[in-house]
Amino acid sequence: MKELVEVIAKSLVDSPDQVVVTETVEGDTIKVELKVADDDMGKVIGKQGRIAKAIRSVVKAAASKGDKKVIVDIIQ
């Protein structure tokens, strides 16, 4: 999941070298934290959170094969 979020985020932002993705596994839950530059935060979230929702939907679909719950957090 980490690689998927990283590829999507790097394709959206102006500063792909500042994209940091961390993944934590707790039981059957995978928590993915995405950190981008302050100037790129709006590009990752999108208007009314549409891009963030789309990222979460893609990751959720990819995780459905493994019966894992994935949480994607976008942090500063």
PDB file of N, H, CA, C and O in Angstrom:
ATOM      1  N   MET A   1       0.824  -1.199   0.000  1.00  0.00           N
ATOM      2  CA  MET A   1       0.000   0.000   0.000  1.00  0.00           C
ATOM      3  C   MET A   1       0.865   1.260   0.000  1.00  0.00           C
ATOM      4  O   MET A   1       0.509   2.266  -0.613  1.00  0.00           O
ATOM      5  N   LYS A   2       1.987   1.196   0.682  1.00  0.00           N
ATOM      6  H   LYS A   2       2.277   0.378   1.180  1.00  0.00           H
ATOM      7  CA  LYS A   2       2.874   2.352   0.772  1.00  0.00           C
ATOM      8  C   LYS A   2       3.323   2.804  -0.611  1.00  0.00           C
ATOM      9  O   LYS A   2       3.314   3.997  -0.917  1.00  0.00           O
ATOM     10  N   GLU A   3       3.715   1.846  -1.440  1.00  0.00           N
ATOM     11  H   GLU A   3       3.722   0.878  -1.192  1.00  0.00           H
ATOM     12  CA  GLU A   3       4.208   2.180  -2.775  1.00  0.00           C
ATOM     13  C   GLU A   3       3.097   2.789  -3.634  1.00  0.00           C
ATOM     14  O   GLU A   3       3.343   3.719  -4.402  1.00  0.00           O
ATOM     15  N   LEU A   4       1.893   2.271  -3.504  1.00  0.00           N
ATOM     16  H   LEU A   4       1.694   1.515  -2.879  1.00  0.00           H
ATOM     17  CA  LEU A   4       0.761   2.777  -4.274  1.00  0.00           C
ATOM     18  C   LEU A   4       0.468   4.230  -3.932  1.00  0.00           C
ATOM     19  O   LEU A   4       0.311   5.060  -4.827  1.00  0.00           O
ATOM     20  N   VAL A   5       0.393   4.541  -2.647  1.00  0.00           N
ATOM     21  H   VAL A   5       0.520   3.867  -1.920  1.00  0.00           H
ATOM     22  CA  VAL A   5       0.128   5.918  -2.208  1.00  0.00           C
ATOM     23  C   VAL A   5       1.263   6.839  -2.646  1.00  0.00           C
ATOM     24  O   VAL A   5       1.027   7.978  -3.050  1.00  0.00           O
ATOM     25  N   GLU A   6       2.488   6.341  -2.563  1.00  0.00           N
ATOM     26  H   GLU A   6       2.679   5.416  -2.235  1.00  0.00           H
ATOM     27  CA  GLU A   6       3.649   7.156  -2.938  1.00  0.00           C
ATOM     28  C   GLU A   6       3.628   7.506  -4.425  1.00  0.00           C
ATOM     29  O   GLU A   6       3.901   8.649  -4.793  1.00  0.00           O
ATOM     30  N   VAL A   7       3.311   6.546  -5.271  1.00  0.00           N
ATOM     31  H   VAL A   7       3.090   5.618  -4.971  1.00  0.00           H
ATOM     32  CA  VAL A   7       3.261   6.790  -6.713  1.00  0.00           C
ATOM     33  C   VAL A   7       2.158   7.790  -7.059  1.00  0.00           C
ATOM     34  O   VAL A   7       2.363   8.697  -7.865  1.00  0.00           O
ATOM     35  N   ILE A   8       0.998   7.619  -6.450  1.00  0.00           N
ATOM     36  H   ILE A   8       0.830   6.882  -5.795  1.00  0.00           H
ATOM     37  CA  ILE A   8      -0.117   8.534  -6.722  1.00  0.00           C
ATOM     38  C   ILE A   8       0.233   9.948  -6.267  1.00  0.00           C
ATOM     39  O   ILE A   8       0.026  10.911  -7.006  1.00  0.00           O
ATOM     40  N   ALA A   9       0.761  10.072  -5.054  1.00  0.00           N
ATOM     41  H   ALA A   9       0.929   9.290  -4.454  1.00  0.00           H
ATOM     42  CA  ALA A   9       1.079  11.392  -4.503  1.00  0.00           C
ATOM     43  C   ALA A   9       2.168  12.090  -5.310  1.00  0.00           C
ATOM     44  O   ALA A   9       2.063  13.286  -5.582  1.00  0.00           O
ATOM     45  N   LYS A  10       3.204  11.363  -5.693  1.00  0.00           N
ATOM     46  H   LYS A  10       3.289  10.391  -5.472  1.00  0.00           H
ATOM     47  CA  LYS A  10       4.296  11.982  -6.448  1.00  0.00           C
ATOM     48  C   LYS A  10       3.841  12.464  -7.817  1.00  0.00           C
ATOM     49  O   LYS A  10       4.407  13.414  -8.357  1.00  0.00           O
ATOM     50  N   SER A  11       2.828  11.822  -8.383  1.00  0.00           N
ATOM     51  H   SER A  11       2.368  11.050  -7.944  1.00  0.00           H
ATOM     52  CA  SER A  11       2.337  12.264  -9.688  1.00  0.00           C
ATOM     53  C   SER A  11       1.464  13.521  -9.575  1.00  0.00           C
ATOM     54  O   SER A  11       1.237  14.206 -10.573  1.00  0.00           O
ATOM     55  N   LEU A  12       0.982  13.824  -8.383  1.00  0.00           N
ATOM     56  H   LEU A  12       1.166  13.268  -7.572  1.00  0.00           H
ATOM     57  CA  LEU A  12       0.093  14.977  -8.197  1.00  0.00           C
ATOM     58  C   LEU A  12       0.817  16.262  -7.809  1.00  0.00           C
ATOM     59  O   LEU A  12       0.352  17.353  -8.139  1.00  0.00           O
ATOM     60  N   VAL A  13       1.936  16.150  -7.120  1.00  0.00           N
ATOM     61  H   VAL A  13       2.313  15.264  -6.852  1.00  0.00           H
ATOM     62  CA  VAL A  13       2.574  17.324  -6.512  1.00  0.00           C
ATOM     63  C   VAL A  13       3.660  17.941  -7.386  1.00  0.00           C
ATOM     64  O   VAL A  13       4.126  17.332  -8.350  1.00  0.00           O
ATOM     65  N   ASP A  14       4.055  19.179  -7.024  1.00  0.00           N
ATOM     66  H   ASP A  14       3.677  19.673  -6.241  1.00  0.00           H
ATOM     67  CA  ASP A  14       5.136  19.876  -7.715  1.00  0.00           C
ATOM     68  C   ASP A  14       6.505  19.494  -7.147  1.00  0.00           C
ATOM     69  O   ASP A  14       7.514  19.592  -7.844  1.00  0.00           O
ATOM     70  N   SER A  15       6.541  19.060  -5.887  1.00  0.00           N
ATOM     71  H   SER A  15       5.721  18.981  -5.321  1.00  0.00           H
ATOM     72  CA  SER A  15       7.796  18.682  -5.225  1.00  0.00           C
ATOM     73  C   SER A  15       7.756  17.206  -4.830  1.00  0.00           C
ATOM     74  O   SER A  15       7.556  16.888  -3.658  1.00  0.00           O
ATOM     75  N   PRO A  16       7.943  16.306  -5.792  1.00  0.00           N
ATOM     76  CA  PRO A  16       7.841  14.870  -5.470  1.00  0.00           C
ATOM     77  C   PRO A  16       8.937  14.373  -4.523  1.00  0.00           C
ATOM     78  O   PRO A  16       8.779  13.328  -3.892  1.00  0.00           O
ATOM     79  N   ASP A  17      10.047  15.113  -4.418  1.00  0.00           N
ATOM     80  H   ASP A  17      10.175  15.962  -4.931  1.00  0.00           H
ATOM     81  CA  ASP A  17      11.110  14.697  -3.512  1.00  0.00           C
ATOM     82  C   ASP A  17      10.747  14.911  -2.042  1.00  0.00           C
ATOM     83  O   ASP A  17      11.408  14.365  -1.158  1.00  0.00           O
ATOM     84  N   GLN A  18       9.697  15.706  -1.768  1.00  0.00           N
ATOM     85  H   GLN A  18       9.160  16.150  -2.485  1.00  0.00           H
ATOM     86  CA  GLN A  18       9.271  15.961  -0.395  1.00  0.00           C
ATOM     87  C   GLN A  18       8.105  15.076   0.040  1.00  0.00           C
ATOM     88  O   GLN A  18       7.558  15.267   1.126  1.00  0.00           O
ATOM     89  N   VAL A  19       7.725  14.126  -0.783  1.00  0.00           N
ATOM     90  H   VAL A  19       8.170  13.971  -1.665  1.00  0.00           H
ATOM     91  CA  VAL A  19       6.649  13.193  -0.426  1.00  0.00           C
ATOM     92  C   VAL A  19       7.228  12.112   0.479  1.00  0.00           C
ATOM     93  O   VAL A  19       8.200  11.441   0.132  1.00  0.00           O
ATOM     94  N   VAL A  20       6.602  11.956   1.659  1.00  0.00           N
ATOM     95  H   VAL A  20       5.812  12.501   1.941  1.00  0.00           H
ATOM     96  CA  VAL A  20       7.027  10.936   2.615  1.00  0.00           C
ATOM     97  C   VAL A  20       5.817  10.092   2.977  1.00  0.00           C
ATOM     98  O   VAL A  20       4.786  10.614   3.402  1.00  0.00           O
ATOM     99  N   VAL A  21       5.951   8.783   2.805  1.00  0.00           N
ATOM    100  H   VAL A  21       6.788   8.358   2.460  1.00  0.00           H
ATOM    101  CA  VAL A  21       4.858   7.860   3.124  1.00  0.00           C
ATOM    102  C   VAL A  21       5.373   6.858   4.148  1.00  0.00           C
ATOM    103  O   VAL A  21       6.411   6.227   3.950  1.00  0.00           O
ATOM    104  N   THR A  22       4.627   6.720   5.256  1.00  0.00           N
ATOM    105  H   THR A  22       3.784   7.233   5.417  1.00  0.00           H
ATOM    106  CA  THR A  22       4.975   5.726   6.266  1.00  0.00           C
ATOM    107  C   THR A  22       3.811   4.761   6.432  1.00  0.00           C
ATOM    108  O   THR A  22       2.648   5.145   6.313  1.00  0.00           O
ATOM    109  N   GLU A  23       4.135   3.518   6.704  1.00  0.00           N
ATOM    110  H   GLU A  23       5.080   3.206   6.801  1.00  0.00           H
ATOM    111  CA  GLU A  23       3.115   2.478   6.828  1.00  0.00           C
ATOM    112  C   GLU A  23       3.288   1.762   8.159  1.00  0.00           C
ATOM    113  O   GLU A  23       4.390   1.342   8.511  1.00  0.00           O
ATOM    114  N   THR A  24       2.186   1.627   8.895  1.00  0.00           N
ATOM    115  H   THR A  24       1.291   1.968   8.609  1.00  0.00           H
ATOM    116  CA  THR A  24       2.192   0.944  10.179  1.00  0.00           C
ATOM    117  C   THR A  24       1.144  -0.152  10.149  1.00  0.00           C
ATOM    118  O   THR A  24       0.006   0.092   9.747  1.00  0.00           O
ATOM    119  N   VAL A  25       1.508  -1.357  10.567  1.00  0.00           N
ATOM    120  H   VAL A  25       2.432  -1.556  10.893  1.00  0.00           H
ATOM    121  CA  VAL A  25       0.573  -2.478  10.580  1.00  0.00           C
ATOM    122  C   VAL A  25       0.238  -2.825  12.023  1.00  0.00           C
ATOM    123  O   VAL A  25       1.127  -3.076  12.836  1.00  0.00           O
ATOM    124  N   GLU A  26      -1.058  -2.836  12.330  1.00  0.00           N
ATOM    125  H   GLU A  26      -1.780  -2.632  11.669  1.00  0.00           H
ATOM    126  CA  GLU A  26      -1.538  -3.215  13.661  1.00  0.00           C
ATOM    127  C   GLU A  26      -2.660  -4.229  13.481  1.00  0.00           C
ATOM    128  O   GLU A  26      -3.794  -3.858  13.180  1.00  0.00           O
ATOM    129  N   GLY A  27      -2.351  -5.486  13.662  1.00  0.00           N
ATOM    130  H   GLY A  27      -1.429  -5.787  13.907  1.00  0.00           H
ATOM    131  CA  GLY A  27      -3.360  -6.525  13.486  1.00  0.00           C
ATOM    132  C   GLY A  27      -3.787  -6.616  12.032  1.00  0.00           C
ATOM    133  O   GLY A  27      -2.962  -6.849  11.148  1.00  0.00           O
ATOM    134  N   ASP A  28      -5.081  -6.431  11.784  1.00  0.00           N
ATOM    135  H   ASP A  28      -5.752  -6.242  12.502  1.00  0.00           H
ATOM    136  CA  ASP A  28      -5.576  -6.472  10.407  1.00  0.00           C
ATOM    137  C   ASP A  28      -5.795  -5.074   9.840  1.00  0.00           C
ATOM    138  O   ASP A  28      -6.480  -4.907   8.832  1.00  0.00           O
ATOM    139  N   THR A  29      -5.212  -4.072  10.490  1.00  0.00           N
ATOM    140  H   THR A  29      -4.655  -4.207  11.310  1.00  0.00           H
ATOM    141  CA  THR A  29      -5.344  -2.686  10.043  1.00  0.00           C
ATOM    142  C   THR A  29      -3.986  -2.156   9.591  1.00  0.00           C
ATOM    143  O   THR A  29      -2.977  -2.312  10.279  1.00  0.00           O
ATOM    144  N   ILE A  30      -3.986  -1.531   8.426  1.00  0.00           N
ATOM    145  H   ILE A  30      -4.805  -1.404   7.866  1.00  0.00           H
ATOM    146  CA  ILE A  30      -2.780  -0.894   7.901  1.00  0.00           C
ATOM    147  C   ILE A  30      -3.028   0.611   7.906  1.00  0.00           C
ATOM    148  O   ILE A  30      -3.993   1.090   7.311  1.00  0.00           O
ATOM    149  N   LYS A  31      -2.159   1.345   8.576  1.00  0.00           N
ATOM    150  H   LYS A  31      -1.375   0.955   9.060  1.00  0.00           H
ATOM    151  CA  LYS A  31      -2.278   2.807   8.615  1.00  0.00           C
ATOM    152  C   LYS A  31      -1.182   3.397   7.737  1.00  0.00           C
ATOM    153  O   LYS A  31       0.003   3.151   7.960  1.00  0.00           O
ATOM    154  N   VAL A  32      -1.584   4.173   6.741  1.00  0.00           N
ATOM    155  H   VAL A  32      -2.547   4.372   6.559  1.00  0.00           H
ATOM    156  CA  VAL A  32      -0.647   4.805   5.816  1.00  0.00           C
ATOM    157  C   VAL A  32      -0.731   6.313   6.034  1.00  0.00           C
ATOM    158  O   VAL A  32      -1.804   6.905   5.920  1.00  0.00           O
ATOM    159  N   GLU A  33       0.404   6.925   6.346  1.00  0.00           N
ATOM    160  H   GLU A  33       1.276   6.444   6.438  1.00  0.00           H
ATOM    161  CA  GLU A  33       0.456   8.374   6.549  1.00  0.00           C
ATOM    162  C   GLU A  33       1.200   9.008   5.382  1.00  0.00           C
ATOM    163  O   GLU A  33       2.298   8.582   5.023  1.00  0.00           O
ATOM    164  N   LEU A  34       0.595  10.018   4.804  1.00  0.00           N
ATOM    165  H   LEU A  34      -0.297  10.364   5.096  1.00  0.00           H
ATOM    166  CA  LEU A  34       1.158  10.727   3.661  1.00  0.00           C
ATOM    167  C   LEU A  34       1.504  12.143   4.083  1.00  0.00           C
ATOM    168  O   LEU A  34       0.654  12.876   4.589  1.00  0.00           O
ATOM    169  N   LYS A  35       2.748  12.520   3.873  1.00  0.00           N
ATOM    170  H   LYS A  35       3.438  11.924   3.461  1.00  0.00           H
ATOM    171  CA  LYS A  35       3.194  13.881   4.198  1.00  0.00           C
ATOM    172  C   LYS A  35       3.770  14.499   2.938  1.00  0.00           C
ATOM    173  O   LYS A  35       4.630  13.911   2.283  1.00  0.00           O
ATOM    174  N   VAL A  36       3.283  15.706   2.600  1.00  0.00           N
ATOM    175  H   VAL A  36       2.584  16.183   3.133  1.00  0.00           H
ATOM    176  CA  VAL A  36       3.760  16.428   1.424  1.00  0.00           C
ATOM    177  C   VAL A  36       4.155  17.842   1.843  1.00  0.00           C
ATOM    178  O   VAL A  36       3.890  18.260   2.970  1.00  0.00           O
ATOM    179  N   ALA A  37       4.788  18.573   0.933  1.00  0.00           N
ATOM    180  H   ALA A  37       5.004  18.234   0.017  1.00  0.00           H
ATOM    181  CA  ALA A  37       5.161  19.964   1.198  1.00  0.00           C
ATOM    182  C   ALA A  37       3.891  20.799   1.413  1.00  0.00           C
ATOM    183  O   ALA A  37       2.826  20.478   0.887  1.00  0.00           O
ATOM    184  N   ASP A  38       4.026  21.862   2.188  1.00  0.00           N
ATOM    185  H   ASP A  38       4.891  22.123   2.615  1.00  0.00           H
ATOM    186  CA  ASP A  38       2.876  22.711   2.494  1.00  0.00           C
ATOM    187  C   ASP A  38       2.234  23.270   1.228  1.00  0.00           C
ATOM    188  O   ASP A  38       1.010  23.391   1.157  1.00  0.00           O
ATOM    189  N   ASP A  39       3.045  23.612   0.229  1.00  0.00           N
ATOM    190  H   ASP A  39       4.039  23.514   0.286  1.00  0.00           H
ATOM    191  CA  ASP A  39       2.504  24.169  -1.010  1.00  0.00           C
ATOM    192  C   ASP A  39       1.706  23.142  -1.803  1.00  0.00           C
ATOM    193  O   ASP A  39       0.844  23.514  -2.598  1.00  0.00           O
ATOM    194  N   ASP A  40       1.980  21.864  -1.600  1.00  0.00           N
ATOM    195  H   ASP A  40       2.681  21.562  -0.954  1.00  0.00           H
ATOM    196  CA  ASP A  40       1.313  20.801  -2.355  1.00  0.00           C
ATOM    197  C   ASP A  40       0.121  20.198  -1.628  1.00  0.00           C
ATOM    198  O   ASP A  40      -0.544  19.315  -2.169  1.00  0.00           O
ATOM    199  N   MET A  41      -0.160  20.652  -0.422  1.00  0.00           N
ATOM    200  H   MET A  41       0.380  21.369   0.018  1.00  0.00           H
ATOM    201  CA  MET A  41      -1.242  20.070   0.368  1.00  0.00           C
ATOM    202  C   MET A  41      -2.590  20.174  -0.351  1.00  0.00           C
ATOM    203  O   MET A  41      -3.371  19.222  -0.346  1.00  0.00           O
ATOM    204  N   GLY A  42      -2.860  21.312  -0.960  1.00  0.00           N
ATOM    205  H   GLY A  42      -2.226  22.085  -0.965  1.00  0.00           H
ATOM    206  CA  GLY A  42      -4.126  21.497  -1.668  1.00  0.00           C
ATOM    207  C   GLY A  42      -4.267  20.590  -2.872  1.00  0.00           C
ATOM    208  O   GLY A  42      -5.376  20.178  -3.211  1.00  0.00           O
ATOM    209  N   LYS A  43      -3.162  20.275  -3.519  1.00  0.00           N
ATOM    210  H   LYS A  43      -2.261  20.610  -3.243  1.00  0.00           H
ATOM    211  CA  LYS A  43      -3.205  19.402  -4.693  1.00  0.00           C
ATOM    212  C   LYS A  43      -3.506  17.966  -4.306  1.00  0.00           C
ATOM    213  O   LYS A  43      -4.127  17.236  -5.077  1.00  0.00           O
ATOM    214  N   VAL A  44      -3.080  17.554  -3.136  1.00  0.00           N
ATOM    215  H   VAL A  44      -2.575  18.148  -2.509  1.00  0.00           H
ATOM    216  CA  VAL A  44      -3.325  16.191  -2.683  1.00  0.00           C
ATOM    217  C   VAL A  44      -4.735  16.044  -2.120  1.00  0.00           C
ATOM    218  O   VAL A  44      -5.358  14.992  -2.260  1.00  0.00           O
ATOM    219  N   ILE A  45      -5.235  17.100  -1.487  1.00  0.00           N
ATOM    220  H   ILE A  45      -4.729  17.955  -1.373  1.00  0.00           H
ATOM    221  CA  ILE A  45      -6.581  17.036  -0.909  1.00  0.00           C
ATOM    222  C   ILE A  45      -7.640  17.317  -1.971  1.00  0.00           C
ATOM    223  O   ILE A  45      -8.652  16.619  -2.029  1.00  0.00           O
ATOM    224  N   GLY A  46      -7.424  18.318  -2.802  1.00  0.00           N
ATOM    225  H   GLY A  46      -6.602  18.885  -2.754  1.00  0.00           H
ATOM    226  CA  GLY A  46      -8.372  18.638  -3.857  1.00  0.00           C
ATOM    227  C   GLY A  46      -9.554  19.441  -3.351  1.00  0.00           C
ATOM    228  O   GLY A  46      -9.715  19.651  -2.149  1.00  0.00           O
ATOM    229  N   LYS A  47     -10.376  19.887  -4.285  1.00  0.00           N
ATOM    230  H   LYS A  47     -10.245  19.716  -5.262  1.00  0.00           H
ATOM    231  CA  LYS A  47     -11.560  20.654  -3.915  1.00  0.00           C
ATOM    232  C   LYS A  47     -12.540  19.758  -3.186  1.00  0.00           C
ATOM    233  O   LYS A  47     -12.914  18.688  -3.667  1.00  0.00           O
ATOM    234  N   GLN A  48     -12.948  20.222  -2.004  1.00  0.00           N
ATOM    235  H   GLN A  48     -12.644  21.090  -1.612  1.00  0.00           H
ATOM    236  CA  GLN A  48     -13.876  19.495  -1.139  1.00  0.00           C
ATOM    237  C   GLN A  48     -13.393  18.084  -0.824  1.00  0.00           C
ATOM    238  O   GLN A  48     -14.199  17.202  -0.526  1.00  0.00           O
ATOM    239  N   GLY A  49     -12.075  17.866  -0.890  1.00  0.00           N
ATOM    240  H   GLY A  49     -11.420  18.582  -1.132  1.00  0.00           H
ATOM    241  CA  GLY A  49     -11.507  16.581  -0.532  1.00  0.00           C
ATOM    242  C   GLY A  49     -11.693  15.478  -1.557  1.00  0.00           C
ATOM    243  O   GLY A  49     -11.557  14.299  -1.230  1.00  0.00           O
ATOM    244  N   ARG A  50     -11.999  15.842  -2.779  1.00  0.00           N
ATOM    245  H   ARG A  50     -12.110  16.799  -3.044  1.00  0.00           H
ATOM    246  CA  ARG A  50     -12.287  14.833  -3.801  1.00  0.00           C
ATOM    247  C   ARG A  50     -11.073  13.971  -4.147  1.00  0.00           C
ATOM    248  O   ARG A  50     -11.207  12.759  -4.311  1.00  0.00           O
ATOM    249  N   ILE A  51      -9.902  14.575  -4.258  1.00  0.00           N
ATOM    250  H   ILE A  51      -9.793  15.560  -4.124  1.00  0.00           H
ATOM    251  CA  ILE A  51      -8.710  13.800  -4.605  1.00  0.00           C
ATOM    252  C   ILE A  51      -8.324  12.894  -3.437  1.00  0.00           C
ATOM    253  O   ILE A  51      -7.933  11.747  -3.651  1.00  0.00           O
ATOM    254  N   ALA A  52      -8.427  13.391  -2.213  1.00  0.00           N
ATOM    255  H   ALA A  52      -8.745  14.323  -2.039  1.00  0.00           H
ATOM    256  CA  ALA A  52      -8.137  12.568  -1.039  1.00  0.00           C
ATOM    257  C   ALA A  52      -9.080  11.370  -0.973  1.00  0.00           C
ATOM    258  O   ALA A  52      -8.654  10.257  -0.663  1.00  0.00           O
ATOM    259  N   LYS A  53     -10.346  11.594  -1.260  1.00  0.00           N
ATOM    260  H   LYS A  53     -10.692  12.498  -1.512  1.00  0.00           H
ATOM    261  CA  LYS A  53     -11.323  10.495  -1.282  1.00  0.00           C
ATOM    262  C   LYS A  53     -10.989   9.488  -2.373  1.00  0.00           C
ATOM    263  O   LYS A  53     -11.132   8.282  -2.174  1.00  0.00           O
ATOM    264  N   ALA A  54     -10.547   9.976  -3.519  1.00  0.00           N
ATOM    265  H   ALA A  54     -10.430  10.956  -3.680  1.00  0.00           H
ATOM    266  CA  ALA A  54     -10.186   9.085  -4.621  1.00  0.00           C
ATOM    267  C   ALA A  54      -8.972   8.236  -4.258  1.00  0.00           C
ATOM    268  O   ALA A  54      -8.936   7.042  -4.556  1.00  0.00           O
ATOM    269  N   ILE A  55      -7.976   8.848  -3.616  1.00  0.00           N
ATOM    270  H   ILE A  55      -8.005   9.818  -3.374  1.00  0.00           H
ATOM    271  CA  ILE A  55      -6.798   8.092  -3.174  1.00  0.00           C
ATOM    272  C   ILE A  55      -7.222   7.004  -2.198  1.00  0.00           C
ATOM    273  O   ILE A  55      -6.782   5.860  -2.309  1.00  0.00           O
ATOM    274  N   ARG A  56      -8.070   7.356  -1.246  1.00  0.00           N
ATOM    275  H   ARG A  56      -8.427   8.286  -1.156  1.00  0.00           H
ATOM    276  CA  ARG A  56      -8.536   6.372  -0.260  1.00  0.00           C
ATOM    277  C   ARG A  56      -9.320   5.244  -0.927  1.00  0.00           C
ATOM    278  O   ARG A  56      -9.202   4.085  -0.529  1.00  0.00           O
ATOM    279  N   SER A  57     -10.118   5.578  -1.937  1.00  0.00           N
ATOM    280  H   SER A  57     -10.214   6.519  -2.260  1.00  0.00           H
ATOM    281  CA  SER A  57     -10.902   4.557  -2.640  1.00  0.00           C
ATOM    282  C   SER A  57     -10.008   3.580  -3.391  1.00  0.00           C
ATOM    283  O   SER A  57     -10.248   2.373  -3.366  1.00  0.00           O
ATOM    284  N   VAL A  58      -8.988   4.090  -4.052  1.00  0.00           N
ATOM    285  H   VAL A  58      -8.793   5.071  -4.072  1.00  0.00           H
ATOM    286  CA  VAL A  58      -8.067   3.224  -4.798  1.00  0.00           C
ATOM    287  C   VAL A  58      -7.316   2.303  -3.842  1.00  0.00           C
ATOM    288  O   VAL A  58      -7.165   1.112  -4.114  1.00  0.00           O
ATOM    289  N   VAL A  59      -6.851   2.848  -2.733  1.00  0.00           N
ATOM    290  H   VAL A  59      -6.974   3.815  -2.512  1.00  0.00           H
ATOM    291  CA  VAL A  59      -6.108   2.043  -1.760  1.00  0.00           C
ATOM    292  C   VAL A  59      -7.032   1.003  -1.121  1.00  0.00           C
ATOM    293  O   VAL A  59      -6.624  -0.136  -0.893  1.00  0.00           O
ATOM    294  N   LYS A  60      -8.258   1.389  -0.838  1.00  0.00           N
ATOM    295  H   LYS A  60      -8.590   2.314  -1.023  1.00  0.00           H
ATOM    296  CA  LYS A  60      -9.222   0.451  -0.252  1.00  0.00           C
ATOM    297  C   LYS A  60      -9.517  -0.696  -1.217  1.00  0.00           C
ATOM    298  O   LYS A  60      -9.629  -1.849  -0.799  1.00  0.00           O
ATOM    299  N   ALA A  61      -9.640  -0.385  -2.490  1.00  0.00           N
ATOM    300  H   ALA A  61      -9.549   0.551  -2.830  1.00  0.00           H
ATOM    301  CA  ALA A  61      -9.887  -1.419  -3.490  1.00  0.00           C
ATOM    302  C   ALA A  61      -8.697  -2.362  -3.598  1.00  0.00           C
ATOM    303  O   ALA A  61      -8.877  -3.571  -3.746  1.00  0.00           O
ATOM    304  N   ALA A  62      -7.490  -1.827  -3.526  1.00  0.00           N
ATOM    305  H   ALA A  62      -7.343  -0.845  -3.407  1.00  0.00           H
ATOM    306  CA  ALA A  62      -6.292  -2.661  -3.599  1.00  0.00           C
ATOM    307  C   ALA A  62      -6.159  -3.544  -2.357  1.00  0.00           C
ATOM    308  O   ALA A  62      -5.642  -4.658  -2.442  1.00  0.00           O
ATOM    309  N   ALA A  63      -6.618  -3.060  -1.217  1.00  0.00           N
ATOM    310  H   ALA A  63      -7.039  -2.156  -1.148  1.00  0.00           H
ATOM    311  CA  ALA A  63      -6.501  -3.815   0.029  1.00  0.00           C
ATOM    312  C   ALA A  63      -7.602  -4.852   0.184  1.00  0.00           C
ATOM    313  O   ALA A  63      -7.489  -5.742   1.027  1.00  0.00           O
ATOM    314  N   SER A  64      -8.647  -4.760  -0.597  1.00  0.00           N
ATOM    315  H   SER A  64      -8.738  -4.038  -1.282  1.00  0.00           H
ATOM    316  CA  SER A  64      -9.776  -5.680  -0.431  1.00  0.00           C
ATOM    317  C   SER A  64      -9.400  -7.125  -0.735  1.00  0.00           C
ATOM    318  O   SER A  64     -10.064  -8.043  -0.252  1.00  0.00           O
ATOM    319  N   LYS A  65      -8.360  -7.347  -1.519  1.00  0.00           N
ATOM    320  H   LYS A  65      -7.821  -6.602  -1.911  1.00  0.00           H
ATOM    321  CA  LYS A  65      -7.921  -8.707  -1.829  1.00  0.00           C
ATOM    322  C   LYS A  65      -7.358  -9.406  -0.597  1.00  0.00           C
ATOM    323  O   LYS A  65      -7.497 -10.621  -0.451  1.00  0.00           O
ATOM    324  N   GLY A  66      -6.729  -8.651   0.279  1.00  0.00           N
ATOM    325  H   GLY A  66      -6.615  -7.664   0.160  1.00  0.00           H
ATOM    326  CA  GLY A  66      -6.076  -9.228   1.440  1.00  0.00           C
ATOM    327  C   GLY A  66      -6.895  -9.182   2.708  1.00  0.00           C
ATOM    328  O   GLY A  66      -6.381  -9.523   3.773  1.00  0.00           O
ATOM    329  N   ASP A  67      -8.141  -8.776   2.638  1.00  0.00           N
ATOM    330  H   ASP A  67      -8.558  -8.499   1.773  1.00  0.00           H
ATOM    331  CA  ASP A  67      -9.021  -8.640   3.805  1.00  0.00           C
ATOM    332  C   ASP A  67      -8.393  -7.798   4.909  1.00  0.00           C
ATOM    333  O   ASP A  67      -8.482  -8.124   6.093  1.00  0.00           O
ATOM    334  N   LYS A  68      -7.761  -6.717   4.494  1.00  0.00           N
ATOM    335  H   LYS A  68      -7.689  -6.452   3.533  1.00  0.00           H
ATOM    336  CA  LYS A  68      -7.152  -5.787   5.443  1.00  0.00           C
ATOM    337  C   LYS A  68      -7.907  -4.466   5.390  1.00  0.00           C
ATOM    338  O   LYS A  68      -8.424  -4.078   4.342  1.00  0.00           O
ATOM    339  N   LYS A  69      -7.968  -3.781   6.524  1.00  0.00           N
ATOM    340  H   LYS A  69      -7.548  -4.097   7.375  1.00  0.00           H
ATOM    341  CA  LYS A  69      -8.550  -2.455   6.578  1.00  0.00           C
ATOM    342  C   LYS A  69      -7.412  -1.456   6.459  1.00  0.00           C
ATOM    343  O   LYS A  69      -6.413  -1.558   7.171  1.00  0.00           O
ATOM    344  N   VAL A  70      -7.562  -0.486   5.557  1.00  0.00           N
ATOM    345  H   VAL A  70      -8.374  -0.403   4.979  1.00  0.00           H
ATOM    346  CA  VAL A  70      -6.504   0.502   5.327  1.00  0.00           C
ATOM    347  C   VAL A  70      -7.021   1.881   5.683  1.00  0.00           C
ATOM    348  O   VAL A  70      -8.110   2.277   5.269  1.00  0.00           O
ATOM    349  N   ILE A  71      -6.229   2.606   6.455  1.00  0.00           N
ATOM    350  H   ILE A  71      -5.344   2.285   6.791  1.00  0.00           H
ATOM    351  CA  ILE A  71      -6.542   3.988   6.814  1.00  0.00           C
ATOM    352  C   ILE A  71      -5.466   4.863   6.178  1.00  0.00           C
ATOM    353  O   ILE A  71      -4.275   4.644   6.400  1.00  0.00           O
ATOM    354  N   VAL A  72      -5.881   5.852   5.390  1.00  0.00           N
ATOM    355  H   VAL A  72      -6.848   6.029   5.209  1.00  0.00           H
ATOM    356  CA  VAL A  72      -4.935   6.770   4.772  1.00  0.00           C
ATOM    357  C   VAL A  72      -5.108   8.145   5.409  1.00  0.00           C
ATOM    358  O   VAL A  72      -6.167   8.762   5.303  1.00  0.00           O
ATOM    359  N   ASP A  73      -4.056   8.613   6.070  1.00  0.00           N
ATOM    360  H   ASP A  73      -3.196   8.111   6.157  1.00  0.00           H
ATOM    361  CA  ASP A  73      -4.063   9.937   6.701  1.00  0.00           C
ATOM    362  C   ASP A  73      -3.116  10.853   5.946  1.00  0.00           C
ATOM    363  O   ASP A  73      -1.995  10.472   5.611  1.00  0.00           O
ATOM    364  N   ILE A  74      -3.582  12.060   5.685  1.00  0.00           N
ATOM    365  H   ILE A  74      -4.493  12.370   5.958  1.00  0.00           H
ATOM    366  CA  ILE A  74      -2.751  13.077   5.071  1.00  0.00           C
ATOM    367  C   ILE A  74      -2.387  14.062   6.180  1.00  0.00           C
ATOM    368  O   ILE A  74      -3.257  14.726   6.744  1.00  0.00           O
ATOM    369  N   ILE A  75      -1.089  14.149   6.485  1.00  0.00           N
ATOM    370  H   ILE A  75      -0.383  13.609   6.027  1.00  0.00           H
ATOM    371  CA  ILE A  75      -0.647  14.966   7.611  1.00  0.00           C
ATOM    372  C   ILE A  75       0.285  16.064   7.127  1.00  0.00           C
ATOM    373  O   ILE A  75       0.823  16.007   6.021  1.00  0.00           O
ATOM    374  N   GLN A  76       0.468  17.087   8.002  1.00  0.00           N
ATOM    375  H   GLN A  76       0.031  17.132   8.901  1.00  0.00           H
ATOM    376  CA  GLN A  76       1.382  18.177   7.675  1.00  0.00           C
ATOM    377  C   GLN A  76       2.701  17.959   8.349  1.00  0.00           C
ATOM    378  O   GLN A  76       3.613  18.771   8.198  1.00  0.00           O
TER     379      GLN A  76
END
